[in-house]
């Protein structure tokens, strides 16, 4: 799971800095701090250090020192002067800075932020009707936001595949492999599309009214869209024939989103 915690990390740093400056600015630098003040220091800066450590792992040295100091300050009986506590907090903060300077962080440009960590990137209906596609929809958005357009298209093809197979299940396509029934989930795109077209052609030979005609036409058009998606993008990204740039990925995303939203409106 991708996490975004820059604000929390900045708040932790700001709180530690505020605590250190507050201790440095006092006149009586050698007197023991009041127990309530010690607890206040523990609950603000140090508590945030402990919370951020769970996400970023500041290392055993930092966390042992921060945890021990937190406990001692909460207990309130250990003698701590402003001068001593300032040095302790400053040392912990500098060690955190050193740890973070050795880490790598990804940056999401503001223009890509609307695609980042979006649970319902394709809308409420698609989210509700295609539960199995939720993770790939979110992953497609995250890949686009992180500047990985080819990876984005890969996930978009997985999403379109969920849509394609939903059509096959909806019209009860029966597939076989080597004379045995084959689950729709294990058949190739070509085989599923062929099965859908065969089923629709057979259904059209039977007597039916305007409502059924409309349904058959809808699924026929949907199958044709699947072929379009397969020929233009699915085969390209699956067989390493090309890489996609950001504009291309955005275009594919729009087409797959429209395809899935169309199917969601027709799925009970």
PEQUIUR-V374147 format. One record per residue. N is the residue number from 0. SS is DSSP state (H for helix, E for strand, L for the rest). PHI is phi in whole degrees, 0 to 359 (999 if undefined). NEAR is the number of other ideal C-beta (glycine too) atoms within 12 Angstrom. Layout:
# PEQUIUR-V374147
n=N ss=SS phi=PHI near=NEAR
n=N ss=SS phi=PHI near=NEAR
This chain:
# PEQUIUR-V374147
n=0 ss=L phi=999 near=11
n=1 ss=L phi=281 near=20
n=2 ss=L phi=244 near=18
n=3 ss=L phi=234 near=20
n=4 ss=L phi=221 near=22
n=5 ss=H phi=302 near=19
n=6 ss=H phi=296 near=13
n=7 ss=H phi=297 near=20
n=8 ss=H phi=294 near=27
n=9 ss=H phi=296 near=15
n=10 ss=H phi=296 near=20
n=11 ss=H phi=298 near=35
n=12 ss=H phi=298 near=26
n=13 ss=H phi=297 near=18
n=14 ss=H phi=292 near=28
n=15 ss=H phi=299 near=37
n=16 ss=H phi=298 near=25
n=17 ss=H phi=298 near=22
n=18 ss=H phi=297 near=37
n=19 ss=H phi=295 near=29
n=20 ss=H phi=295 near=18
n=21 ss=H phi=296 near=21
n=22 ss=H phi=290 near=31
n=23 ss=H phi=287 near=20
n=24 ss=L phi=271 near=14
n=25 ss=L phi=282 near=20
n=26 ss=L phi=274 near=10
n=27 ss=L phi=270 near=14
n=28 ss=L phi=274 near=18
n=29 ss=L phi=244 near=15
n=30 ss=L phi=267 near=17
n=31 ss=E phi=290 near=19
n=32 ss=L phi=289 near=32
n=33 ss=L phi=293 near=19
n=34 ss=H phi=307 near=19
n=35 ss=H phi=294 near=13
n=36 ss=H phi=292 near=24
n=37 ss=H phi=299 near=34
n=38 ss=H phi=296 near=23
n=39 ss=H phi=297 near=23
n=40 ss=H phi=297 near=38
n=41 ss=H phi=292 near=34
n=42 ss=H phi=283 near=20
n=43 ss=H phi=264 near=28
n=44 ss=H phi=299 near=38
n=45 ss=H phi=292 near=38
n=46 ss=H phi=298 near=27
n=47 ss=H phi=291 near=36
n=48 ss=H phi=298 near=41
n=49 ss=H phi=296 near=30
n=50 ss=H phi=292 near=24
n=51 ss=H phi=289 near=33
n=52 ss=H phi=299 near=31
n=53 ss=H phi=297 near=18
n=54 ss=H phi=269 near=22
n=55 ss=H phi=250 near=27
n=56 ss=L phi=54 near=17
n=57 ss=L phi=284 near=33
n=58 ss=L phi=103 near=20
n=59 ss=H phi=295 near=13
n=60 ss=H phi=298 near=19
n=61 ss=H phi=297 near=31
n=62 ss=H phi=290 near=25
n=63 ss=H phi=295 near=18
n=64 ss=H phi=293 near=28
n=65 ss=H phi=294 near=37
n=66 ss=H phi=293 near=24
n=67 ss=H phi=297 near=21
n=68 ss=H phi=297 near=33
n=69 ss=H phi=301 near=33
n=70 ss=H phi=296 near=20
n=71 ss=H phi=296 near=25
n=72 ss=H phi=291 near=34
n=73 ss=H phi=293 near=24
n=74 ss=H phi=292 near=16
n=75 ss=L phi=83 near=21
n=76 ss=L phi=271 near=14
n=77 ss=L phi=290 near=22
n=78 ss=L phi=284 near=19
n=79 ss=L phi=224 near=31
n=80 ss=E phi=270 near=22
n=81 ss=H phi=305 near=30
n=82 ss=H phi=296 near=23
n=83 ss=H phi=292 near=25
n=84 ss=H phi=292 near=38
n=85 ss=H phi=301 near=29
n=86 ss=H phi=296 near=20
n=87 ss=H phi=297 near=34
n=88 ss=H phi=294 near=41
n=89 ss=H phi=295 near=24
n=90 ss=H phi=296 near=21
n=91 ss=H phi=297 near=40
n=92 ss=H phi=296 near=34
n=93 ss=H phi=294 near=22
n=94 ss=H phi=291 near=26
n=95 ss=H phi=296 near=35
n=96 ss=H phi=301 near=20
n=97 ss=H phi=297 near=16
n=98 ss=H phi=298 near=24
n=99 ss=H phi=291 near=26
n=100 ss=H phi=293 near=12
n=101 ss=L phi=260 near=14
n=102 ss=L phi=262 near=16
n=103 ss=L phi=246 near=8
n=104 ss=L phi=233 near=17
n=105 ss=L phi=269 near=19
n=106 ss=L phi=244 near=15
n=107 ss=L phi=259 near=25
n=108 ss=L phi=301 near=15
n=109 ss=H phi=307 near=10
n=110 ss=H phi=293 near=14
n=111 ss=H phi=263 near=25
n=112 ss=H phi=303 near=18
n=113 ss=H phi=297 near=18
n=114 ss=H phi=261 near=36
n=115 ss=L phi=272 near=28
n=116 ss=L phi=53 near=25
n=117 ss=L phi=263 near=28
n=118 ss=L phi=289 near=22
n=119 ss=L phi=235 near=25
n=120 ss=L phi=300 near=36
n=121 ss=L phi=260 near=38
n=122 ss=L phi=100 near=21
n=123 ss=H phi=295 near=15
n=124 ss=H phi=296 near=19
n=125 ss=H phi=295 near=37
n=126 ss=H phi=300 near=24
n=127 ss=H phi=285 near=19
n=128 ss=H phi=275 near=27
n=129 ss=L phi=238 near=38
n=130 ss=H phi=301 near=17
n=131 ss=H phi=292 near=20
n=132 ss=H phi=264 near=38
n=133 ss=H phi=301 near=26
n=134 ss=H phi=295 near=20
n=135 ss=H phi=291 near=32
n=136 ss=H phi=296 near=39
n=137 ss=H phi=296 near=28
n=138 ss=H phi=295 near=31
n=139 ss=H phi=298 near=44
n=140 ss=H phi=296 near=37
n=141 ss=H phi=295 near=31
n=142 ss=H phi=296 near=38
n=143 ss=H phi=296 near=43
n=144 ss=H phi=298 near=33
n=145 ss=L phi=273 near=28
n=146 ss=L phi=80 near=22
n=147 ss=L phi=238 near=26
n=148 ss=H phi=296 near=31
n=149 ss=H phi=293 near=28
n=150 ss=H phi=297 near=26
n=151 ss=H phi=300 near=42
n=152 ss=H phi=297 near=40
n=153 ss=H phi=303 near=31
n=154 ss=H phi=293 near=38
n=155 ss=H phi=297 near=46
n=156 ss=H phi=291 near=38
n=157 ss=H phi=295 near=33
n=158 ss=H phi=296 near=45
n=159 ss=H phi=299 near=47
n=160 ss=H phi=294 near=36
n=161 ss=H phi=301 near=37
n=162 ss=H phi=296 near=46
n=163 ss=H phi=302 near=44
n=164 ss=H phi=291 near=34
n=165 ss=H phi=293 near=35
n=166 ss=H phi=297 near=41
n=167 ss=H phi=300 near=37
n=168 ss=H phi=291 near=26
n=169 ss=H phi=298 near=26
n=170 ss=L phi=261 near=31
n=171 ss=L phi=59 near=16
n=172 ss=L phi=289 near=32
n=173 ss=L phi=249 near=21
n=174 ss=E phi=245 near=28
n=175 ss=E phi=228 near=17
n=176 ss=E phi=223 near=16
n=177 ss=L phi=56 near=7
n=178 ss=L phi=83 near=7
n=179 ss=E phi=247 near=10
n=180 ss=E phi=300 near=14
n=181 ss=E phi=239 near=19
n=182 ss=L phi=301 near=18
n=183 ss=H phi=304 near=30
n=184 ss=H phi=296 near=17
n=185 ss=H phi=254 near=17
n=186 ss=L phi=270 near=25
n=187 ss=L phi=287 near=22
n=188 ss=H phi=305 near=32
n=189 ss=H phi=303 near=19
n=190 ss=H phi=292 near=25
n=191 ss=H phi=293 near=38
n=192 ss=H phi=297 near=36
n=193 ss=H phi=298 near=23
n=194 ss=H phi=297 near=34
n=195 ss=H phi=295 near=40
n=196 ss=H phi=297 near=27
n=197 ss=H phi=296 near=22
n=198 ss=H phi=296 near=28
n=199 ss=H phi=294 near=32
n=200 ss=H phi=299 near=18
n=201 ss=H phi=293 near=17
n=202 ss=H phi=293 near=22
n=203 ss=H phi=291 near=19
n=204 ss=L phi=284 near=11
n=205 ss=L phi=265 near=13
n=206 ss=L phi=292 near=8
n=207 ss=L phi=198 near=16
n=208 ss=L phi=262 near=10
n=209 ss=H phi=301 near=9
n=210 ss=H phi=295 near=10
n=211 ss=H phi=291 near=17
n=212 ss=H phi=302 near=17
n=213 ss=H phi=296 near=14
n=214 ss=H phi=297 near=21
n=215 ss=H phi=298 near=28
n=216 ss=H phi=294 near=19
n=217 ss=H phi=301 near=24
n=218 ss=H phi=289 near=37
n=219 ss=H phi=295 near=25
n=220 ss=H phi=295 near=22
n=221 ss=H phi=296 near=38
n=222 ss=H phi=296 near=38
n=223 ss=H phi=294 near=22
n=224 ss=H phi=297 near=30
n=225 ss=H phi=298 near=40
n=226 ss=H phi=297 near=26
n=227 ss=H phi=298 near=23
n=228 ss=H phi=297 near=37
n=229 ss=H phi=298 near=30
n=230 ss=H phi=290 near=18
n=231 ss=H phi=278 near=24
n=232 ss=H phi=232 near=39
n=233 ss=H phi=299 near=35
n=234 ss=H phi=294 near=20
n=235 ss=H phi=295 near=23
n=236 ss=H phi=281 near=32
n=237 ss=H phi=284 near=22
n=238 ss=L phi=253 near=12
n=239 ss=L phi=51 near=11
n=240 ss=L phi=278 near=15
n=241 ss=L phi=200 near=18
n=242 ss=L phi=251 near=18
n=243 ss=L phi=248 near=31
n=244 ss=L phi=267 near=17
n=245 ss=H phi=297 near=25
n=246 ss=H phi=296 near=14
n=247 ss=H phi=295 near=23
n=248 ss=H phi=297 near=36
n=249 ss=H phi=295 near=26
n=250 ss=H phi=295 near=22
n=251 ss=H phi=296 near=37
n=252 ss=H phi=300 near=38
n=253 ss=H phi=297 near=21
n=254 ss=H phi=292 near=28
n=255 ss=H phi=290 near=46
n=256 ss=H phi=299 near=34
n=257 ss=H phi=298 near=25
n=258 ss=H phi=298 near=40
n=259 ss=H phi=289 near=44
n=260 ss=H phi=294 near=30
n=261 ss=H phi=298 near=29
n=262 ss=H phi=293 near=37
n=263 ss=H phi=297 near=30
n=264 ss=H phi=291 near=19
n=265 ss=H phi=259 near=24
n=266 ss=L phi=260 near=24
n=267 ss=L phi=290 near=10
